[in-house]
Amino acid sequence: MKIALALVLVFLVFGTLAWAQVTSDFSILVNPTINIPLGPNEGDTSFYSIGGGLSLKGEYNFPFFPYMYGGVALDVDFAPILNAGSALILLSGGPEIGFRYSPFPRFNLRAFGYGGMYFGAFGGGTVFNPFVAGGADLSFLLNPSLNLGLGATYKYHFLPDDYLYQGVGINIGVSYNIGASKRQAEIQITPRIQQIFPLFFTYYDKNPVGSLILKNNEREKIEDLKVSFYVKQFMDQPKLSAEIEQLRRGEELEIPVYALFTDQIFSVTEGLKVAGEIQMDYKYLGIERNDSVPVTVTINNRNAMTWDDDRKAAAFVTAKDELVLGFAKQVASLVSNEGSTAINSNFRSALALFEFLSRYGIGYVVDPVTPYAELSENEAAIDFIQFPAQTLAFKAGDCDDISILYAAMLEAIGVHTAFITAPGHIYMAFALGMDPEVARKTFLKPDDLIFRDGDTWIPVEITLVKDGFIKAWQIGAKEWRETSQNGTAAFYPIRDAWTVYEPVAFSEYRPAIIPPSEGDIRSEFVRELDRFISAEVDPRASKLKEEIRSSGGSLRLVNNLGVLYAKYGLLEDAATQFDQILRSGEYPAALVNLGNIYYLKGEMRRSLQYYQRALDSSPDNSVALLGVAKASYELEEYASVDNALAKLESLDPDKAKQFSFLGSGAADTGRASQAAIKEVSSWDEE
């Protein structure tokens, strides 16, 4: 019976150890032992001498209480009997309970106790009784699976009326956790992946799609941790989000998550959810590991956007879209020689494109599902924004849609644009490329302009596309004055916004669009341009004429009247004023200005004659010197060009530098294209 019970005990212990082979929370411990007997004694002499043994344990680490473990133990001990030539052999086994604590990295301090039944054999006799044991050890973690330890164990083997053996075992041994060689380190991951907006798929390469909270729940630090994000359906490979040198035990860290999507994500026209994963590569106790955690990723449709950052709208400004580019360049070319060409070229282009949209039939319609006025106030609300090609196809859009279309067409021909936002509204502005001081002198109402970063901008309330350019400008200027004064307006240059929110090529939507007739565009352009010129010139001309009458015909005022006409392309009216002045003698300002007029008309030889007459009367006239250089260039008299520029350098270095491309020493690259622009930026005003 005793032998049978001993065999059952052995089977139980080894069965438990076998289970440990496939269970990651179990460890196998093998400890050779030196046994030092403490009793019983005969007088002052111990009954036993120093012996040895082997302890074999299977231990289970409780996941709900990491500082506690349990298991079973099987000990085989050998204790020589003094002066008997024989020894006591003990086979002991039973359940174990213990506690562990890690005072230092890789070190574990344990205290444990176990007990059960033992089978003892000595001198031809056997016994089968209970035993108890307890001890402590200190181990060093060599790797996730292997511990090397040193410890001591006290054992007491009972007899019915006494005890058979008690002693202390000193053991040096190893423990091996087979499951730990396969088990990943315990890293707690809390993903916070945001909704993905296909429009910004390149933006996520350098800006987070969300974040992760990582916590090391292992007993030791984790090293060389690399965290990547992967969505197989829309990414070629995982995107590395963070490299962490070490994550200490119990340490919690929040890291950003990045993604490098392919343009395939731009094909999403309806929102969907796809499978993604967080991938981790790391070292734990010198062993390389990898792990992955699945996450659900929400992909919005490609027209979706939130208004948490108004600059995002710039990503819809697809200036390189073939449809937008084609119409914009066609219209700009169509009116290049129509009306007064003296007007700022950016202004003319903006006016022409405005009239194109008006004649084409673009209409302002508030989207009942995603109205900008409401959604712009909620940074988390998802808006549906149209691409320029879509707005052209639909012939309608919200304030954001039409502003985006107009901005895209202007940017397509090189005119800088900006979005202006105010509570519940968005409109746009375009840059004239004109110095603010020059603009203040040129435009009748400087308050209708915006001066920023050394440039002059014209605000346009593009939703009034059916009411004409002048009115759209006036209302846009009024809105800017009101909102900028109370601090509620924001101004976002498109090209600055593009550095953060890159526009996406949108070539899938190609509707059949029938543009308005070229004749209609030209006539509407000229009509609106004439309205603008009349509004700018007539009030100032009337005032100057009254001052001329009051002054008895002041030549200075007559010259200023001529310059006013000339700046707005009324060249014949301007020439009349300058000719009137020259009836009184050689008046340098009038001579220069007549030279400018004939330069604009393309009569270069006659233009040069007037510039030269002005220099004869006023040798240091910088405007006349510039005129000589420009007219001589057109006549291919390059020596005269160099001579004039050299003199201009001494009088007005900035102007000489600006037109240095005319000189024979200038690089040929781009020289001809610059000189081909027949504009006059300097009139001689007194």
C-alpha positions in Angstrom: 0.0 0.0 0.0 2.8 2.4 0.9 4.6 1.6 -2.3 1.4 2.2 -4.3 0.9 5.6 -2.7 4.5 6.5 -3.4 4.1 5.6 -7.0 0.9 7.7 -7.3 2.8 10.6 -5.8 5.6 10.3 -8.3 3.1 10.0 -11.1 1.3 13.1 -9.9 4.5 15.1 -9.7 5.8 14.1 -13.1 2.4 14.5 -14.7 2.3 18.0 -13.5 5.8 18.6 -14.9 4.7 17.2 -18.2 1.8 19.7 -18.3 4.3 22.5 -17.8 5.8 21.7 -21.2 2.8 23.2 -22.9 1.6 25.8 -20.4 3.4 29.1 -20.4 2.7 29.9 -16.8 4.6 26.9 -15.4 8.2 26.4 -14.6 10.3 23.4 -13.9 12.9 23.6 -11.1 15.8 21.2 -10.7 17.9 21.8 -7.5 20.8 19.6 -6.5 21.1 19.8 -2.7 23.6 19.5 0.1 21.8 18.3 3.2 22.9 19.3 6.6 21.1 17.2 9.3 19.7 18.9 12.4 18.3 15.8 14.1 17.5 13.5 15.6 20.6 13.3 17.9 22.1 10.8 20.2 23.3 12.9 23.0 25.4 15.6 21.4 26.0 13.6 18.3 23.7 13.8 15.2 22.2 10.6 14.1 23.0 11.5 10.4 26.0 12.9 8.6 26.0 15.4 5.7 24.2 14.0 2.7 22.8 15.2 -0.6 19.7 15.1 -2.7 17.7 16.5 -5.6 14.6 18.6 -5.6 12.3 18.6 -8.7 9.4 21.1 -8.8 6.7 22.2 -11.1 5.4 25.7 -10.3 2.5 27.7 -11.6 2.6 31.5 -11.7 -0.8 32.9 -10.8 -1.7 35.5 -13.5 -4.2 37.3 -11.2 -1.6 37.7 -8.4 1.9 37.9 -10.0 3.7 37.8 -6.7 2.3 34.4 -5.7 2.8 31.0 -7.2 1.9 27.4 -6.4 3.0 23.9 -7.6 4.1 20.5 -6.6 7.5 19.3 -5.3 9.3 15.9 -5.4 12.4 15.6 -3.3 14.9 12.7 -3.2 17.2 13.0 -0.2 20.2 10.8 0.9 21.2 11.0 4.6 24.1 8.6 5.7 23.6 7.1 9.2 26.7 7.6 11.4 28.8 4.5 12.1 26.2 2.2 10.4 27.4 1.8 6.9 23.9 2.5 5.6 21.8 5.5 4.8 18.3 6.9 4.9 16.7 7.5 1.6 13.7 9.8 1.5 11.2 10.3 -1.4 9.0 13.3 -0.5 6.3 15.0 -2.5 3.3 17.3 -2.2 1.8 20.7 -3.0 3.8 24.0 -2.7 2.9 27.6 -2.2 5.2 30.6 -2.4 5.7 34.3 -2.8 8.2 36.2 -5.0 9.6 39.7 -5.1 12.1 41.3 -7.4 14.3 43.7 -5.5 16.5 44.4 -8.4 16.3 43.9 -12.2 16.6 40.2 -13.1 16.8 39.2 -9.4 14.0 37.3 -7.7 13.7 36.7 -4.0 11.4 33.9 -3.0 9.9 32.4 0.1 8.0 29.1 -0.1 6.6 26.2 1.9 5.4 22.8 0.9 4.5 19.5 2.4 2.8 16.2 1.9 3.9 12.6 2.3 7.2 11.0 2.3 8.4 7.4 1.8 11.5 6.5 3.7 13.7 3.4 3.5 16.6 2.5 5.8 18.2 -0.7 7.3 15.7 -2.9 5.5 12.7 -1.0 6.9 10.3 1.6 5.4 8.0 4.3 6.7 5.3 6.5 5.1 4.4 9.6 6.9 3.8 13.4 6.4 6.5 16.0 6.0 6.7 19.8 5.8 9.4 22.0 4.3 10.0 25.7 3.9 12.7 27.9 2.6 13.9 30.8 0.6 16.1 31.4 -2.4 17.6 34.2 -4.6 17.7 33.6 -8.3 19.1 35.5 -11.3 17.1 35.6 -14.5 19.5 34.6 -17.3 16.8 34.9 -20.0 13.0 34.7 -20.1 13.1 30.9 -19.6 16.2 30.2 -17.4 16.9 31.2 -13.8 20.0 30.3 -11.8 19.4 30.3 -8.1 20.9 29.8 -4.6 18.8 28.9 -1.6 18.2 27.0 1.6 15.3 24.7 2.6 14.3 23.4 6.0 12.6 19.9 6.1 10.9 18.0 8.8 9.8 14.4 8.4 7.3 13.2 10.9 6.9 9.8 12.8 3.8 8.9 14.6 5.4 9.8 18.0 8.5 11.7 17.0 10.3 12.6 13.8 12.5 10.7 11.4 14.6 13.5 10.0 15.0 17.3 10.1 17.7 19.3 8.3 18.6 22.2 6.1 19.4 21.7 2.4 21.7 24.2 0.6 20.9 24.1 -3.0 22.3 25.6 -6.2 20.0 24.9 -9.1 18.1 26.1 -12.2 14.5 26.7 -13.1 13.3 26.5 -16.7 10.0 27.9 -18.0 9.4 26.2 -21.3 6.4 28.3 -22.1 8.3 31.5 -21.5 10.5 30.7 -24.5 7.4 31.1 -26.7 5.4 33.6 -24.7 5.5 37.3 -25.6 6.3 39.9 -23.1 3.3 41.2 -21.3 2.9 44.7 -22.8 -0.5 46.3 -22.2 -1.6 48.2 -25.3 -4.4 50.8 -25.4 -4.9 51.9 -29.0 -6.5 55.2 -29.9 -6.6 55.2 -33.6 -8.6 58.1 -35.1 -10.8 58.0 -38.2 -8.8 58.1 -41.4 -9.6 60.7 -44.1 -8.3 59.6 -47.5 -7.7 63.1 -48.6 -4.8 63.4 -46.2 -3.2 60.1 -46.9 0.2 61.7 -47.4 -0.3 63.9 -44.3 -0.3 60.9 -42.0 3.2 60.0 -43.0 4.5 62.8 -40.7 1.4 63.5 -38.6 -0.2 61.0 -36.2 -3.3 58.9 -37.1 -3.7 58.4 -33.4 -1.7 57.2 -30.4 -1.0 54.2 -28.3 -0.5 53.8 -24.5 2.0 51.1 -23.8 2.6 49.7 -20.3 5.2 47.2 -19.4 3.6 44.6 -17.1 6.6 42.3 -17.1 9.0 41.9 -14.1 11.9 43.3 -16.1 12.5 46.1 -18.6 11.8 45.7 -22.3 14.5 47.0 -24.7 14.9 48.1 -28.3 11.1 48.3 -28.7 9.9 49.2 -32.2 6.3 49.9 -32.8 4.7 49.9 -36.3 1.2 50.4 -37.7 -0.1 48.4 -40.6 -3.3 48.3 -42.6 -2.7 45.6 -45.2 -5.5 46.8 -47.5 -4.1 50.3 -47.9 -0.4 50.1 -47.0 2.6 48.5 -48.8 4.4 47.8 -45.5 4.2 48.6 -41.8 5.0 52.2 -40.9 7.4 52.6 -38.0 5.9 54.9 -35.4 8.4 54.8 -32.5 11.7 53.4 -31.4 12.0 53.1 -27.6 15.4 52.3 -26.1 13.8 50.8 -23.0 10.5 50.5 -21.3 11.1 49.9 -17.6 9.0 47.6 -15.4 5.6 49.2 -14.8 6.4 52.2 -17.0 3.6 53.6 -19.1 4.3 55.6 -22.2 2.1 57.2 -24.9 3.4 57.3 -28.4 2.0 58.7 -31.7 1.1 56.4 -34.5 1.9 57.2 -38.1 0.8 55.6 -41.4 2.1 55.7 -45.0 -1.0 54.9 -47.1 -1.0 54.2 -50.8 -3.1 56.2 -53.1 -5.4 53.2 -53.3 -7.1 54.6 -50.2 -8.3 57.5 -52.3 -10.7 55.1 -54.1 -12.9 54.9 -50.9 -16.2 56.7 -51.9 -18.2 55.3 -48.9 -17.0 55.0 -45.3 -15.8 51.5 -44.2 -14.1 49.7 -41.5 -10.9 47.6 -42.1 -8.6 45.5 -40.1 -5.3 47.0 -39.0 -2.7 45.9 -36.5 0.0 47.2 -34.2 3.2 45.4 -34.6 6.0 45.3 -32.0 9.6 44.1 -32.2 11.6 44.1 -29.0 14.1 42.4 -26.8 13.2 40.9 -23.4 16.1 39.7 -21.3 18.3 39.6 -24.4 15.8 37.5 -26.5 14.3 39.0 -29.6 10.5 39.0 -29.7 7.7 40.2 -32.0 4.0 40.5 -31.4 1.0 42.1 -33.0 -2.3 43.5 -31.7 -5.4 43.8 -34.1 -7.2 47.2 -34.3 -10.3 48.3 -36.2 -9.6 51.2 -38.5 -12.4 53.5 -39.8 -11.9 54.9 -43.3 -14.1 57.9 -44.3 -15.0 58.7 -47.9 -12.5 60.7 -49.9 -14.6 63.9 -49.8 -14.8 63.9 -46.0 -13.1 66.5 -43.8 -13.4 68.0 -40.3 -13.0 71.7 -39.6 -10.7 71.4 -36.6 -8.0 73.1 -38.8 -9.4 75.3 -41.6 -6.1 74.9 -43.5 -7.2 71.4 -44.4 -9.5 72.8 -47.1 -6.3 73.6 -49.1 -5.9 69.9 -49.9 -9.0 70.2 -52.1 -7.5 73.0 -54.1 -6.3 70.7 -56.9 -4.6 73.3 -59.2 -2.9 70.6 -61.2 -6.1 68.8 -62.1 -6.2 68.7 -65.9 -9.8 69.9 -66.1 -9.1 72.9 -63.8 -5.8 73.7 -65.4 -7.2 73.5 -68.9 -10.1 75.9 -68.3 -8.0 78.3 -66.3 -5.3 78.7 -68.9 -7.8 78.9 -71.7 -9.7 81.7 -70.1 -6.6 83.6 -69.1 -5.2 83.4 -72.6 -8.6 84.3 -74.1 -8.7 87.8 -72.4 -4.9 88.5 -72.4 -5.3 91.2 -75.0 -8.8 92.3 -74.2 -9.7 95.6 -72.6 -7.1 97.7 -70.8 -3.9 95.7 -70.5 -2.5 98.3 -68.2 -4.5 96.8 -65.3 -2.6 94.4 -63.0 -2.4 91.0 -64.7 -3.5 89.1 -61.6 -6.5 91.3 -61.3 -7.4 90.7 -65.0 -7.0 87.0 -64.6 -9.1 86.8 -61.5 -11.8 88.9 -63.1 -11.8 86.7 -66.3 -12.1 83.5 -64.3 -14.9 85.0 -62.2 -16.9 85.9 -65.3 -16.2 82.4 -66.7 -17.8 80.8 -63.6 -20.7 83.2 -63.8 -21.4 82.6 -67.5 -20.9 78.9 -67.0 -23.7 78.9 -64.5 -22.1 78.0 -61.2 -24.6 78.6 -58.4 -24.3 78.9 -54.6 -26.4 76.2 -52.9 -26.3 75.5 -49.2 -25.8 71.8 -48.6 -28.8 70.7 -46.4 -26.9 67.7 -45.1 -23.5 69.2 -44.4 -23.9 73.0 -44.3 -20.6 74.8 -43.7 -22.2 77.3 -41.3 -23.1 74.6 -38.8 -20.3 72.1 -39.3 -17.6 74.6 -39.1 -18.6 75.3 -35.5 -18.2 71.7 -34.6 -14.6 70.5 -35.0 -15.5 66.8 -34.8 -18.4 67.0 -37.3 -17.6 65.4 -40.7 -18.2 67.7 -43.7 -18.5 66.6 -47.4 -16.3 68.9 -49.5 -16.4 68.9 -53.3 -13.3 68.7 -55.5 -13.2 71.5 -58.2 -13.9 69.0 -60.9 -17.1 67.9 -59.1 -18.2 71.5 -58.5 -17.8 72.1 -62.3 -19.8 69.0 -63.0 -22.6 69.8 -60.5 -22.6 73.6 -61.4 -23.3 74.3 -57.7 -21.7 74.1 -54.3 -21.6 75.5 -50.8 -19.4 78.5 -49.9 -16.4 76.2 -49.3 -16.9 74.3 -52.6 -17.0 77.4 -54.8 -14.2 79.1 -52.9 -12.1 75.9 -53.5 -12.9 75.9 -57.2 -12.1 79.6 -57.7 -8.8 79.3 -55.7 -7.8 76.2 -57.7 -8.4 77.9 -61.1 -6.3 81.0 -60.0 -3.5 78.8 -58.5 -3.5 76.9 -61.8 -2.3 80.1 -63.6 0.1 81.1 -60.9 -2.0 83.6 -58.9 -1.6 83.1 -55.2 -4.8 82.7 -53.2 -5.9 82.4 -49.6 -8.9 81.3 -47.6 -10.6 83.7 -45.3 -12.7 82.2 -42.5 -15.1 83.8 -40.1 -17.7 82.2 -37.8 -20.0 80.2 -40.0 -18.5 81.3 -43.3 -15.5 80.8 -45.7 -14.5 82.9 -48.8 -11.3 83.6 -50.5 -8.8 86.3 -51.6 -6.2 86.5 -54.4 -2.8 88.3 -54.4 -2.0 91.1 -56.9 1.7 90.7 -56.5 1.8 94.4 -55.9 3.7 96.4 -53.3 1.2 97.7 -50.7 2.5 101.3 -51.0 2.0 101.2 -54.8 -1.5 99.7 -54.3 -2.5 102.4 -51.9 -1.7 105.0 -54.5 -3.3 103.0 -57.4 -6.7 102.0 -56.0 -9.3 104.5 -55.1 -10.4 102.6 -52.0 -7.4 101.0 -50.2 -9.8 99.9 -47.4 -11.2 97.3 -49.9 -7.7 95.7 -50.0 -5.9 93.4 -47.6 -2.2 94.1 -47.0 -0.2 91.1 -45.7 3.4 89.9 -45.9 4.4 92.6 -48.4 1.6 91.9 -50.8 -1.8 93.2 -51.7 -4.8 90.9 -51.6 -8.3 91.3 -52.9 -11.1 89.5 -51.0 -13.9 88.0 -53.0 -17.2 86.8 -51.8 -17.4 84.1 -54.4 -20.9 83.0 -53.5 -22.1 86.1 -55.3 -20.8 84.7 -58.5 -24.0 85.7 -60.3 -23.9 89.3 -59.1 -20.6 90.4 -60.8 -17.0 90.6 -59.8 -17.2 94.2 -58.4 -20.0 93.5 -56.0 -18.4 90.2 -54.9 -15.2 92.2 -54.2 -17.1 94.9 -52.3 -19.0 92.5 -50.1 -15.8 90.4 -49.5 -14.0 93.6 -48.4 -16.9 94.6 -46.1 -16.9 91.1 -44.5 -13.1 91.3 -44.0 -13.2 94.8 -42.4 -16.0 93.7 -40.0 -14.5 90.4 -38.9 -10.9 91.5 -38.8 -11.7 94.4 -36.6 -13.5 92.2 -34.0 -10.8 89.6 -34.3 -12.9 86.7 -35.7 -11.3 86.5 -39.1 -8.6 84.1 -40.1 -6.4 84.3 -43.2 -4.8 81.2 -44.6 -2.6 81.5 -47.7 -3.1 78.3 -49.8 0.5 77.7 -50.6 1.4 77.9 -46.9 -1.4 75.4 -46.1 -0.1 73.1 -48.8 3.1 72.6 -46.9 1.0 70.8 -44.3 -2.0 69.5 -46.2 -0.7 68.5 -49.7 -3.3 68.5 -52.4 -4.2 65.2 -53.8 -4.4 64.4 -57.6 -8.1 64.0 -58.4 -8.4 62.6 -62.0 -11.2 60.1 -61.7 -14.1 62.4 -62.2 -14.2 63.6 -65.8 -17.6 64.9 -66.7 -18.5 66.3 -70.1 -18.5 70.1 -69.5 -19.6 72.6 -72.1 -18.0 75.9 -71.4 -19.6 79.3 -72.2 -18.8 80.8 -75.6 -15.6 82.7 -76.0 -17.5 85.7 -77.1 -19.7 85.8 -74.0 -16.6 85.5 -71.8 -14.8 88.3 -73.6 -17.8 90.7 -73.6 -18.6 90.1 -69.9 -14.9 90.5 -69.0 -14.6 93.8 -70.9 -17.9 95.1 -69.5 -16.9 94.4 -65.9 -13.4 95.7 -66.4 -14.7 98.9 -67.9 -17.0 99.3 -64.9 -14.0 98.9 -62.6 -12.0 101.4 -64.5 -14.8 103.9 -64.5 -15.3 103.5 -60.8 -11.6 104.0 -60.1 -10.9 106.8 -62.6 -14.0 109.0 -62.9 -14.1 110.4 -59.3 -10.4 111.1 -59.2 -10.4 112.6 -62.7 -13.3 114.9 -61.8 -11.5 116.1 -58.7 -8.2 116.7 -60.6 -10.0 118.6 -63.4 -11.6 120.9 -60.8 -8.2 121.5 -59.2 -6.6 122.2 -62.6 -9.3 124.8 -63.3 -8.9 126.3 -59.9 -5.1 126.5 -60.3 -5.2 128.1 -63.7 -3.9 125.0 -65.5 -1.1 123.7 -63.2 1.2 121.5 -65.4 1.8 119.3 -62.4 -1.9 118.6 -62.0 -2.3 118.0 -65.7 0.5 115.5 -65.6 -1.1 113.8 -62.7 -4.3 113.5 -64.6 -2.5 112.0 -67.5 -0.8 109.5 -65.2 -4.2 108.5 -63.8 -5.5 107.8 -67.2 -2.4 105.9 -68.2 -2.4 103.6 -65.2 -5.8 102.4 -66.1 -5.0 101.9 -69.8 -6.7 105.0 -71.1 -3.7 105.8 -73.2 -5.3 108.2 -75.7 -6.7 110.3 -72.9 -3.4 110.2 -71.1 -1.4 111.2 -74.3 -3.8 114.2 -74.8 -2.8 115.6 -71.3 0.9 115.1 -71.8 0.9 116.7 -75.3 -0.9 119.7 -73.8 1.9 120.1 -71.3 4.6 119.9 -74.0 3.0 122.9 -75.8 4.5 124.9 -73.0 8.0 123.5 -73.3 10.2 120.5 -72.5 8.6 119.2 -69.4 10.6 116.1 -68.2 7.7 114.2 -66.5 5.4 114.6 -69.5 8.3 113.4 -71.8 8.9 110.3 -69.7 5.2 109.5 -69.6 4.8 109.9 -73.3 7.7 107.6 -73.7 5.9 105.0 -71.5 2.7 105.3 -73.6 4.6 104.7 -76.9 6.4 101.8 -75.2 3.1 100.2 -74.4 1.9 100.8 -77.9 5.0 99.0 -79.2 6.5 102.1 -81.0 10.0 101.6 -79.5 11.9 104.1 -81.6 9.4 106.9 -80.9 9.4 105.9 -77.2 13.2 106.1 -77.1 13.1 109.6 -78.5 10.9 110.8 -75.7 13.0 109.2 -73.0 16.1 110.7 -74.5 14.5 114.2 -74.6 13.6 113.8 -70.9 17.2 113.0 -70.1 18.4 116.0 -72.0 16.3 118.1 -69.7 16.8 116.1 -66.6 20.0 113.8 -66.8 19.3 112.2 -63.4 15.7 111.1 -64.1 15.7 107.4 -63.1 12.4 106.7 -64.7 13.7 108.0 -68.1 16.9 105.9 -67.7 14.8 102.8 -67.1 12.7 103.6 -70.2 15.9 104.0 -72.3 17.1 100.6 -71.1 13.8 98.9 -71.9 13.2 100.5 -75.3 16.9 99.9 -76.3 16.5 96.3 -75.4 13.5 95.9 -77.7 15.5 97.6 -80.5 18.4 95.2 -79.8 20.8 98.1 -79.0 22.4 96.4 -76.1 25.3 98.8 -75.6 22.7 101.5 -74.9 21.0 99.1 -72.5 24.2 98.5 -70.5 25.0 102.3 -70.4 21.6 103.2 -69.1 21.6 100.5 -66.5 25.1 101.6 -65.3 23.8 105.2 -64.8 20.6 103.8 -63.1 22.7 101.8 -60.7 24.2 105.0 -59.3 20.8 106.7 -59.0 18.4 103.9 -57.9 20.3 100.6 -57.1 17.1 98.7 -56.3 15.4 99.5 -59.6 18.7 98.8 -61.5 18.8 95.3 -59.8 15.2 94.7 -60.6 15.8 95.1 -64.3 19.3 93.8 -64.4 18.0 90.9 -66.6 18.0 93.4 -69.5 21.8 93.8 -69.4 24.2 91.9 -71.7 25.9 90.3 -68.7 22.6 88.7 -67.5 22.0 84.9 -67.9 20.0 84.1 -70.9 17.8 81.7 -68.9 14.4 83.4 -68.4 15.7 86.7 -69.7 13.7 86.8 -72.9 10.5 85.7 -71.1 10.9 88.5 -68.5 11.6 91.2 -71.0 8.7 90.0 -73.2 6.2 91.4 -70.5 5.4 94.9 -71.8 4.4 96.6 -68.6 5.1 100.0 -67.2 5.5 100.1 -63.4 7.0 103.6 -63.2 5.2 106.8 -64.2 6.7 110.2 -63.5 4.4 111.8 -61.0 5.1 115.1 -59.3 
